[in-house]
Amino acid sequence: MQTTEGRLVVDAIFTNGPIYTADAARSWATSLAISGDRIVAVGHDEVLELRTAATEVVDLRGRLLTPGFVDSHVHPAWGGLDMLRCDLAGTDPDRDAYLATIAAYVASHPDEPWLLGGGWAMAAFPGGTPLASDLDRVVPDRPAFITNRDGHGAWANAVALRMAGIDASTPDPADGRIERLADGSPSGTLHEGAMTLVNRLIPVESPERMREGLLVAQAHLHSLGVTGWQDAILGDYGDAPNPGPAYLALAEAGELTARVRGALWWERGRGVEQIPELVERRAAWQAGTFAATSVKIMQDGVAENFTAGMLEPYCDGHGHATANDGLSFHDPAVLAEALPELERLGFQAHFHAIGDRAVRECLDAVAAARAANGWIDGRHHISHIQVVHPDDRQRFRELGVAANMQMLWAVYEDQMLDLTIPFLGGEAAERVSWQYPFASLAAAGATLAAGSDWSVSTPDPWAAIHVGVTRTEPGTRGHRPFLPEQALTLPTALSAYTAGSAWVNRWECGTLAAGRLADLAIASRDPFGGDAEEIGDTVNDETWVGGRRVHVRE
């Protein structure tokens, strides 16, 4: 807040449009004033009286002003690197389209020693598993390794498999699976921990390249109205280089314009002995708007490759139970030992849990912390929450655990129809109806936060909010909604992506009130004023962080 001779200096006033404050009352305003990095007034015509000759007046022209979006689960470094590499995320989810995109990239980058990229969708391939033989046709002369859009699997060509020594005799690692042909030889798809067999050979990205990827990602996120985020993995995970040093370098150089919380990777196969290392890393990785104060605990995989931890086994696609109930990457007893200590040391737990067993194991770990420490404001959160047993919905509120939603996934699409529902027992199966229970969690009193998991899916908040409200994909008017009883209201979904996520990150933003940080987003329209099926048509026009304009849509 700035003053001159005792008078408040107002740098900008936003007016002539609806202003959604996202406060507890979900109140509305028509004018807002900022000074320095703070909001100084929110109201109506009386705010205009603060204007001076030096005040910029931003005419909303009927557009919606909201708090800046906070993405509470995202991987910007990976997304940025994907944008610099062979990026399949914008390609139609089709095998031949992917191969054409890869071939074009190979032709335009003849000197790259590896073909690296990401973004393919499992539903584009039979059984969700692409073949090395297809990739060999367009990349025969160098190793190729392309992660899928959820980061839990990879497509490798024969050169990469051969370099890694993967053949019919190679056993599956404990935390992953090698997809195989009928003769036992590797098919070209590697799930979970099996990716490490290849990606340990990939040359480490230079610090300059990492910083470039993060800057590209930051610009992209700002263009969507995102003013801050929690990076869901800082550490050595799969083929992804550790973005922690790059964040620190950008923050120290003043180039990090977003607010960033980092979630330090909890290593598989280790227990409480790694906590002192996390304490050291937290102390080292803090500068400017960057702080690594969370710990990422990935408890299971994903349902599409049958590694999400389930209370009951997967089905074989015809309704018959199998012997596979997924993975738990961490022994629940280890989590029950570790979380109380992490909480005492001031760490927040950021869990990944897709299956109902994994969700329960994470909640049980928080219950152990409550038993050991009493109530500490840890603001732990569980991301993804795809399948949640009804008995566990109330526990989110009872234990003070935030439900970190990736709303965009709660739709009927190929991956859900072909690779998930049949293996959970079919549409009539009870646990199919337990998927993405956002409305039930809200009704149970859970704190809702929201994130994208980009580069897994688009980081566009308005696309995710559209799904949260309609349970259909943007641009698919009239399509059948997925479990419509779990739909959220627009105010609830929007508040989750602003106030809820800001609360998770302990930031003084996410709501619009005097004294709060001036993190703002101006939408292209007022989605409250139209049909719910038009929410996804909304785009972001301007983004402000700490009172500074960081993006304007051309």
C-alpha positions as CSV (number, residue, x, y, z in Angstrom):
1,M,0.0,0.0,0.0
2,Q,1.4,3.3,-1.0
3,T,0.8,6.8,0.4
4,T,1.9,10.3,-0.5
5,E,1.8,13.0,2.2
6,G,-0.5,10.8,4.2
7,R,-2.9,10.3,1.3
8,L,-3.5,6.8,-0.1
9,V,-2.1,6.4,-3.6
10,V,-4.5,4.2,-5.7
11,D,-2.7,2.7,-8.6
12,A,-5.7,1.2,-10.4
13,I,-9.5,0.9,-10.1
14,F,-11.5,-1.8,-11.8
15,T,-15.1,-0.9,-12.5
16,N,-18.1,-1.2,-14.7
17,G,-18.5,-5.0,-14.4
18,P,-19.4,-7.8,-12.0
19,I,-16.8,-8.6,-9.4
20,Y,-17.0,-11.9,-7.7
21,T,-15.3,-11.7,-4.3
22,A,-15.3,-15.4,-3.4
23,D,-15.6,-14.4,0.2
24,A,-17.6,-16.5,2.7
25,A,-20.8,-14.7,1.8
26,R,-19.9,-15.0,-2.0
27,S,-20.7,-11.3,-2.2
28,W,-20.6,-9.2,-5.3
29,A,-19.1,-5.7,-6.0
30,T,-18.9,-3.4,-9.0
31,S,-15.6,-1.5,-8.3
32,L,-12.3,-2.5,-6.7
33,A,-9.2,-0.4,-6.0
34,I,-5.5,-1.5,-5.5
35,S,-2.5,0.2,-4.1
36,G,0.9,-1.4,-4.4
37,D,0.4,-5.2,-4.1
38,R,-2.8,-5.0,-2.0
39,I,-6.5,-4.4,-2.5
40,V,-7.6,-1.3,-0.6
41,A,-11.3,-1.1,-1.4
42,V,-14.0,-3.3,-2.7
43,G,-17.5,-2.0,-3.2
44,H,-19.5,0.2,-5.6
45,D,-19.5,3.8,-6.7
46,E,-17.9,5.0,-3.5
47,V,-14.6,3.3,-4.6
48,L,-14.4,5.6,-7.5
49,E,-13.9,8.5,-5.1
50,L,-10.4,7.2,-4.4
51,R,-9.3,7.9,-8.0
52,T,-6.6,10.5,-8.6
53,A,-5.0,11.8,-11.8
54,A,-2.4,9.0,-11.5
55,T,-4.9,6.2,-11.1
56,E,-5.4,3.8,-14.0
57,V,-9.0,3.0,-14.5
58,V,-9.6,-0.5,-15.9
59,D,-13.0,-0.6,-17.6
60,L,-14.4,-4.1,-17.2
61,R,-17.0,-3.5,-19.9
62,G,-19.3,-6.0,-18.3
63,R,-16.6,-8.7,-18.0
64,L,-16.2,-10.7,-14.8
65,L,-13.4,-9.9,-12.4
66,T,-12.4,-12.7,-10.0
67,P,-9.5,-13.5,-7.7
68,G,-6.6,-14.9,-9.6
69,F,-6.8,-18.7,-10.0
70,V,-4.6,-20.9,-7.9
71,D,-3.7,-24.3,-9.3
72,S,-3.2,-26.5,-6.3
73,H,-1.8,-29.5,-8.3
74,V,0.3,-28.8,-11.4
75,H,3.6,-29.7,-13.0
76,P,4.7,-26.5,-14.9
77,A,8.3,-27.5,-15.5
78,W,7.2,-30.7,-17.2
79,G,4.5,-28.9,-19.1
80,G,7.0,-26.2,-20.2
81,L,9.5,-28.8,-21.3
82,D,6.8,-30.7,-23.2
83,M,6.0,-27.4,-25.0
84,L,9.7,-27.3,-26.0
85,R,9.9,-31.0,-26.9
86,C,7.6,-33.2,-29.1
87,D,4.3,-32.1,-27.6
88,L,1.4,-34.4,-28.4
89,A,-1.1,-32.7,-26.1
90,G,-2.5,-30.6,-28.9
91,T,-2.7,-33.4,-31.4
92,D,-6.0,-35.3,-32.0
93,P,-5.9,-38.4,-29.7
94,D,-5.4,-40.8,-32.6
95,R,-2.5,-43.2,-33.2
96,D,-1.8,-42.1,-36.8
97,A,-2.1,-38.4,-35.8
98,Y,0.5,-38.9,-33.1
99,L,2.9,-40.7,-35.4
100,A,2.5,-37.9,-38.0
101,T,3.3,-35.3,-35.3
102,I,6.3,-37.3,-34.1
103,A,7.6,-37.7,-37.7
104,A,7.4,-34.0,-38.3
105,Y,9.2,-33.2,-35.1
106,V,12.0,-35.7,-35.9
107,A,12.4,-34.2,-39.4
108,S,12.8,-30.7,-37.9
109,H,15.1,-31.7,-35.1
110,P,17.6,-34.1,-36.8
111,D,20.5,-33.4,-34.3
112,E,18.7,-34.3,-31.1
113,P,20.2,-37.4,-29.6
114,W,16.9,-38.5,-28.0
115,L,13.3,-38.1,-29.1
116,L,11.6,-36.9,-26.0
117,G,8.1,-35.6,-25.5
118,G,4.7,-36.3,-23.8
119,G,1.0,-35.9,-24.0
120,W,-0.4,-39.0,-25.7
121,A,-3.8,-40.3,-24.5
122,M,-4.1,-44.0,-23.6
123,A,-7.5,-44.2,-25.3
124,A,-5.9,-43.7,-28.7
125,F,-4.4,-47.2,-28.5
126,P,-6.0,-50.7,-28.1
127,G,-5.8,-51.5,-24.4
128,G,-4.2,-48.1,-23.8
129,T,-0.7,-49.5,-24.8
130,P,1.1,-48.1,-27.8
131,L,3.7,-50.3,-29.6
132,A,7.4,-49.8,-30.1
133,S,7.0,-51.2,-33.6
134,D,4.9,-48.2,-34.5
135,L,7.3,-45.7,-33.0
136,D,10.2,-47.5,-34.8
137,R,8.7,-46.6,-38.2
138,V,9.1,-42.8,-37.5
139,V,12.1,-42.9,-35.1
140,P,14.4,-45.8,-36.2
141,D,17.7,-44.2,-35.6
142,R,17.7,-42.8,-32.0
143,P,16.1,-43.7,-28.7
144,A,12.6,-42.4,-28.2
145,F,10.7,-42.0,-24.9
146,I,7.4,-40.2,-24.8
147,T,5.4,-40.1,-21.6
148,N,1.6,-40.2,-21.7
149,R,-0.5,-37.3,-20.6
150,D,-1.0,-38.6,-17.0
151,G,2.8,-39.2,-16.5
152,H,2.2,-42.7,-15.3
153,G,3.3,-44.5,-18.4
154,A,5.6,-44.1,-21.4
155,W,6.0,-45.2,-25.0
156,A,9.5,-46.3,-25.9
157,N,10.9,-47.5,-29.2
158,A,13.2,-50.5,-29.8
159,V,16.4,-48.5,-29.6
160,A,15.5,-47.2,-26.1
161,L,14.4,-50.6,-24.9
162,R,17.6,-52.2,-26.2
163,M,19.8,-49.5,-24.6
164,A,18.0,-50.2,-21.3
165,G,18.5,-53.9,-21.6
166,I,14.8,-54.6,-21.4
167,D,13.9,-58.0,-23.0
168,A,11.6,-61.0,-22.3
169,S,13.7,-62.0,-19.3
170,T,13.5,-58.6,-17.6
171,P,11.3,-58.8,-14.5
172,D,8.7,-56.2,-13.7
173,P,9.9,-53.8,-11.0
174,A,8.0,-53.8,-7.7
175,D,6.4,-50.4,-8.4
176,G,5.6,-50.9,-12.1
177,R,4.9,-53.1,-15.1
178,I,6.5,-53.8,-18.5
179,E,3.7,-54.3,-21.1
180,R,4.5,-57.4,-23.1
181,L,3.8,-59.2,-26.4
182,A,2.6,-62.8,-26.5
183,D,6.2,-64.1,-26.5
184,G,7.0,-62.1,-23.4
185,S,9.1,-59.5,-25.1
186,P,8.5,-55.8,-24.3
187,S,5.7,-54.2,-26.4
188,G,6.9,-50.6,-26.0
189,T,4.7,-49.4,-23.1
190,L,6.1,-49.0,-19.6
191,H,3.9,-48.3,-16.6
192,E,4.9,-46.5,-13.4
193,G,8.2,-47.6,-12.0
194,A,9.1,-49.5,-15.1
195,M,9.7,-46.1,-16.8
196,T,12.8,-45.7,-14.7
197,L,14.5,-48.5,-16.6
198,V,14.8,-46.2,-19.6
199,N,14.6,-42.7,-18.2
200,R,17.7,-43.2,-16.0
201,L,19.6,-43.2,-19.3
202,I,18.1,-39.9,-20.6
203,P,20.6,-37.0,-20.5
204,V,19.9,-34.5,-17.7
205,E,18.4,-31.2,-18.9
206,S,20.7,-28.2,-18.5
207,P,19.8,-25.6,-15.9
208,E,19.3,-23.1,-18.7
209,R,16.8,-25.4,-20.5
210,M,14.9,-26.0,-17.2
211,R,14.6,-22.3,-16.6
212,E,13.4,-21.8,-20.2
213,G,10.8,-24.5,-19.7
214,L,9.6,-22.9,-16.5
215,L,9.4,-19.4,-18.1
216,V,7.3,-20.8,-21.0
217,A,5.0,-22.5,-18.5
218,Q,4.7,-19.4,-16.3
219,A,3.6,-17.3,-19.3
220,H,1.1,-20.0,-20.4
221,L,-0.4,-20.2,-16.9
222,H,-0.6,-16.5,-16.5
223,S,-2.4,-16.3,-19.9
224,L,-5.1,-18.5,-18.3
225,G,-5.6,-16.3,-15.2
226,V,-3.4,-18.5,-13.0
227,T,-1.5,-16.3,-10.5
228,G,-0.1,-19.1,-8.2
229,W,0.3,-22.8,-7.9
230,Q,1.6,-25.7,-6.0
231,D,4.1,-27.7,-8.0
232,A,3.2,-31.2,-7.2
233,I,6.6,-32.8,-7.5
234,L,10.0,-31.3,-6.7
235,G,12.5,-34.1,-6.8
236,D,13.7,-36.9,-9.1
237,Y,10.6,-38.6,-10.5
238,G,10.6,-40.7,-13.6
239,D,12.1,-39.0,-16.6
240,A,11.2,-35.6,-15.2
241,P,14.2,-33.5,-14.2
242,N,14.0,-31.9,-10.7
243,P,12.6,-28.3,-11.1
244,G,13.6,-27.1,-7.6
245,P,16.9,-25.5,-8.6
246,A,15.3,-23.8,-11.6
247,Y,12.5,-22.3,-9.4
248,L,15.2,-21.0,-6.9
249,A,17.2,-19.4,-9.7
250,L,14.2,-17.7,-11.2
251,A,13.0,-16.5,-7.8
252,E,16.4,-15.1,-6.9
253,A,16.6,-13.3,-10.3
254,G,13.2,-11.8,-9.8
255,E,11.8,-13.6,-12.9
256,L,9.3,-15.7,-11.0
257,T,6.2,-13.6,-11.1
258,A,3.8,-16.3,-9.8
259,R,3.4,-17.5,-6.3
260,V,4.7,-21.0,-6.0
261,R,4.6,-23.7,-3.3
262,G,6.7,-26.7,-4.0
263,A,5.9,-30.2,-2.9
264,L,9.1,-32.2,-2.1
265,W,9.1,-35.7,-3.4
266,W,8.7,-38.5,-0.8
267,E,10.9,-41.2,-2.1
268,R,9.5,-44.7,-2.6
269,G,11.2,-47.5,-0.6
270,R,12.3,-45.1,2.1
271,G,10.8,-44.0,5.4
272,V,11.3,-41.4,8.1
273,E,15.1,-41.4,7.5
274,Q,14.6,-39.1,4.6
275,I,12.9,-36.4,6.7
276,P,16.2,-34.6,7.6
277,E,16.9,-34.3,3.9
278,L,13.5,-32.7,3.3
279,V,14.1,-30.2,6.1
280,E,17.4,-29.2,4.5
281,R,15.9,-28.8,1.1
282,R,13.0,-26.8,2.5
283,A,15.5,-24.3,4.1
284,A,17.5,-24.1,0.8
285,W,14.6,-23.7,-1.6
286,Q,13.0,-20.5,-0.4
287,A,13.3,-17.1,-2.2
288,G,10.9,-14.4,-3.3
289,T,7.5,-15.9,-4.0
290,F,8.9,-19.5,-4.0
291,A,8.8,-21.8,-0.9
292,A,9.1,-25.6,-0.8
293,T,7.0,-26.3,2.3
294,S,4.9,-29.3,1.2
295,V,5.7,-33.0,0.8
296,K,4.3,-35.0,-2.1
297,I,3.3,-38.6,-1.2
298,M,2.1,-40.6,-4.2
299,Q,0.2,-43.5,-2.7
300,D,-1.0,-45.2,-5.8
301,G,-1.0,-45.1,-9.6
302,V,-4.0,-44.6,-12.0
303,A,-7.1,-46.7,-12.7
304,E,-6.4,-46.9,-16.5
305,N,-3.4,-49.1,-16.0
306,F,-4.8,-50.9,-13.0
307,T,-2.3,-49.5,-10.5
308,A,-4.7,-47.3,-8.5
309,G,-5.1,-48.9,-5.1
310,M,-8.6,-50.3,-4.8
311,L,-10.5,-51.9,-1.8
312,E,-11.9,-54.6,-4.1
313,P,-10.0,-56.1,-7.1
314,Y,-10.4,-54.8,-10.6
315,C,-12.6,-56.7,-13.0
316,D,-11.5,-58.3,-16.3
317,G,-13.7,-56.1,-18.4
318,H,-16.6,-58.6,-18.4
319,G,-17.6,-58.1,-14.7
320,H,-15.4,-60.9,-13.3
321,A,-13.1,-60.1,-10.4
322,T,-9.3,-60.5,-11.0
323,A,-6.6,-60.9,-8.4
324,N,-5.3,-57.4,-9.0
325,D,-6.3,-54.6,-6.5
326,G,-3.7,-52.1,-7.6
327,L,-0.6,-50.8,-5.8
328,S,0.2,-49.0,-2.6
329,F,3.5,-47.3,-3.2
330,H,4.0,-46.8,0.5
331,D,3.3,-49.1,3.4
332,P,0.4,-47.5,5.4
333,A,2.4,-48.2,8.6
334,V,5.2,-46.1,7.3
335,L,2.8,-43.2,6.5
336,A,1.3,-43.5,9.9
337,E,4.8,-43.1,11.4
338,A,6.0,-40.4,9.0
339,L,3.1,-38.0,8.9
340,P,3.0,-37.1,12.6
341,E,6.7,-36.2,12.4
342,L,6.3,-34.2,9.1
343,E,3.4,-32.3,10.7
344,R,5.4,-31.5,13.8
345,L,8.1,-30.1,11.6
346,G,5.6,-27.8,9.8
347,F,5.3,-29.7,6.5
348,Q,2.0,-30.0,4.6
349,A,1.2,-33.4,3.1
350,H,0.2,-33.3,-0.5
351,F,-1.2,-36.8,-1.3
352,H,-1.9,-38.5,-4.6
353,A,-4.7,-41.0,-4.3
354,I,-6.9,-42.3,-7.1
355,G,-8.4,-45.5,-5.8
356,D,-10.6,-45.9,-2.7
357,R,-8.1,-47.9,-0.8
358,A,-5.4,-45.3,-1.4
359,V,-7.7,-42.5,-0.3
360,R,-8.4,-44.4,2.9
361,E,-4.8,-45.0,3.5
362,C,-4.0,-41.3,3.2
363,L,-6.9,-40.4,5.5
364,D,-5.7,-43.0,8.0
365,A,-2.2,-41.4,8.0
366,V,-3.7,-38.0,8.8
367,A,-5.8,-39.7,11.6
368,A,-2.5,-41.0,13.0
369,A,-1.1,-37.4,13.0
370,R,-4.2,-36.2,14.8
371,A,-3.8,-38.9,17.4
372,A,-0.2,-38.0,17.9
373,N,-0.3,-34.2,17.6
374,G,-3.8,-33.2,18.3
375,W,-5.2,-30.6,16.0
376,I,-2.4,-28.8,14.1
377,D,-3.3,-26.6,11.1
378,G,-1.4,-28.7,8.6
379,R,-3.7,-28.1,5.7
380,H,-3.0,-31.5,4.2
381,H,-4.8,-32.3,1.0
382,I,-5.5,-35.3,-1.2
383,S,-5.4,-34.8,-4.9
384,H,-7.4,-36.7,-7.6
385,I,-9.8,-38.5,-5.4
386,Q,-11.3,-40.4,-8.3
387,V,-12.9,-43.3,-6.3
388,V,-13.9,-42.4,-2.7
389,H,-15.8,-44.9,-0.6
390,P,-18.9,-43.3,0.8
391,D,-17.7,-44.1,4.4
392,D,-14.7,-41.8,3.9
393,R,-16.4,-38.7,2.5
394,Q,-17.2,-37.3,6.0
395,R,-13.6,-38.0,7.2
396,F,-12.3,-35.2,5.0
397,R,-14.1,-32.6,7.2
398,E,-13.5,-34.6,10.4
399,L,-9.8,-34.7,9.8
400,G,-9.4,-31.2,8.3
401,V,-8.2,-32.7,4.9
402,A,-8.9,-30.6,1.8
403,A,-10.3,-32.4,-1.3
404,N,-8.0,-31.3,-4.2
405,M,-10.2,-31.8,-7.3
406,Q,-9.1,-32.3,-10.9
407,M,-12.6,-31.4,-12.1
408,L,-11.8,-31.8,-15.8
409,W,-11.6,-35.6,-15.5
410,A,-15.2,-36.1,-14.3
411,V,-16.7,-36.7,-17.8
412,Y,-17.6,-39.5,-20.1
413,E,-14.7,-39.7,-22.5
414,D,-12.8,-42.5,-24.2
415,Q,-10.5,-43.2,-21.3
416,M,-13.4,-43.4,-18.9
417,L,-15.6,-45.4,-21.2
418,D,-13.0,-47.9,-22.5
419,L,-10.3,-48.1,-19.8
420,T,-12.0,-47.4,-16.5
421,I,-15.7,-48.2,-16.2
422,P,-15.5,-51.8,-17.6
423,F,-12.7,-52.7,-15.2
424,L,-14.5,-51.2,-12.2
425,G,-17.3,-53.5,-12.9
426,G,-19.4,-51.8,-15.6
427,E,-21.9,-48.9,-15.5
428,A,-24.2,-50.7,-13.0
429,A,-21.4,-51.3,-10.5
430,E,-21.8,-49.4,-7.3
431,R,-18.2,-48.2,-7.1
432,V,-18.4,-46.7,-10.6
433,S,-20.9,-44.2,-9.0
434,W,-18.3,-43.3,-6.3
435,Q,-16.1,-41.5,-8.9
436,Y,-15.3,-37.8,-8.4
437,P,-17.9,-37.2,-5.7
438,F,-17.4,-33.5,-5.6
439,A,-21.0,-32.6,-4.5
440,S,-21.0,-35.2,-1.8
441,L,-17.7,-34.0,-0.4
442,A,-19.0,-30.4,-0.4
443,A,-22.2,-31.5,1.3
444,A,-20.1,-33.3,3.9
445,G,-18.3,-30.0,4.7
446,A,-15.0,-30.8,3.1
447,T,-12.8,-27.9,2.1
448,L,-12.6,-28.0,-1.7
449,A,-9.5,-26.9,-3.7
450,A,-8.8,-27.4,-7.4
451,G,-6.0,-28.0,-9.7
452,S,-5.3,-29.2,-13.3
453,D,-2.4,-31.7,-13.1
454,W,-1.0,-30.1,-16.2
455,S,0.7,-31.5,-18.3
456,V,-1.7,-34.3,-17.8
457,S,-4.6,-32.1,-18.9
458,T,-5.2,-28.5,-19.9
459,P,-4.5,-26.0,-17.1
460,D,-7.4,-23.8,-18.2
461,P,-9.4,-23.1,-15.1
462,W,-12.6,-22.2,-17.0
463,A,-12.5,-25.6,-18.8
464,A,-12.3,-27.4,-15.5
465,I,-15.0,-25.3,-13.9
466,H,-17.2,-26.0,-16.8
467,V,-16.9,-29.8,-16.1
468,G,-17.3,-29.3,-12.4
469,V,-20.7,-27.6,-13.0
470,T,-22.0,-29.6,-16.0
471,R,-20.1,-32.9,-15.7
472,T,-19.7,-32.7,-19.5
473,E,-16.7,-31.7,-21.7
474,P,-16.6,-28.1,-22.9
475,G,-18.0,-27.8,-26.4
476,T,-20.2,-30.9,-26.2
477,R,-23.6,-29.3,-25.7
478,G,-26.3,-31.9,-25.1
479,H,-24.0,-34.7,-24.2
480,R,-24.8,-37.1,-21.3
481,P,-23.4,-35.8,-18.0
482,F,-21.2,-38.1,-15.9
483,L,-22.9,-38.7,-12.5
484,P,-24.8,-35.4,-12.6
485,E,-25.7,-35.7,-9.0
486,Q,-22.1,-34.9,-8.2
487,A,-22.1,-31.5,-10.1
488,L,-21.2,-28.3,-8.2
489,T,-22.7,-24.9,-8.5
490,L,-20.7,-22.3,-10.4
491,P,-19.9,-20.3,-7.2
492,T,-18.7,-23.5,-5.4
493,A,-16.5,-24.6,-8.3
494,L,-15.0,-21.1,-8.8
495,S,-14.4,-20.6,-5.1
496,A,-12.5,-23.9,-5.0
497,Y,-10.2,-22.7,-7.8
498,T,-9.5,-19.4,-6.0
499,A,-10.3,-19.3,-2.3
500,G,-9.9,-23.0,-1.6
501,S,-6.6,-23.4,-3.3
502,A,-5.2,-20.2,-1.8
503,W,-6.2,-21.5,1.6
504,V,-4.3,-24.8,1.0
505,N,-1.2,-22.7,0.1
506,R,-1.6,-20.3,3.0
507,W,-1.7,-17.3,0.8
508,E,-3.4,-14.0,1.4
509,C,-5.2,-14.1,-1.9
510,G,-8.1,-16.1,-3.4
511,T,-10.7,-13.7,-2.2
512,L,-11.2,-10.0,-2.9
513,A,-11.3,-7.8,0.2
514,A,-9.4,-4.8,1.5
515,G,-6.0,-5.9,2.7
516,R,-5.7,-9.0,0.6
517,L,-3.1,-9.4,-2.1
518,A,-4.1,-7.9,-5.5
519,D,-4.0,-11.2,-7.5
520,L,-6.8,-10.8,-10.1
521,A,-8.1,-12.3,-13.3
522,I,-10.4,-10.7,-15.8
523,A,-12.6,-13.1,-17.8
524,S,-13.7,-12.4,-21.4
525,R,-17.4,-12.6,-20.3
526,D,-19.7,-13.1,-17.3
527,P,-20.4,-16.8,-17.2
528,F,-22.9,-16.3,-14.4
529,G,-25.1,-14.4,-16.9
530,G,-25.5,-17.3,-19.4
531,D,-26.2,-20.9,-19.9
532,A,-24.0,-23.3,-17.8
533,E,-23.1,-25.1,-21.1
534,E,-21.3,-21.9,-22.2
535,I,-19.0,-21.7,-19.2
536,G,-16.2,-23.4,-21.1
537,D,-16.4,-20.6,-23.8
538,T,-14.9,-18.2,-21.2
539,V,-11.3,-17.2,-21.8
540,N,-9.0,-15.0,-19.7
541,D,-8.4,-11.4,-20.8
542,E,-6.0,-10.1,-18.1
543,T,-4.0,-11.4,-15.2
544,W,-2.5,-9.3,-12.3
545,V,-0.2,-10.6,-9.6
546,G,0.5,-8.5,-6.6
547,G,-0.9,-5.4,-8.3
548,R,1.2,-5.9,-11.4
549,R,-0.3,-6.8,-14.8
550,V,1.4,-9.9,-16.0
551,H,-0.8,-10.8,-19.0
552,V,-3.1,-9.1,-21.5
553,R,-4.8,-11.2,-24.2
554,E,-4.1,-9.8,-27.7
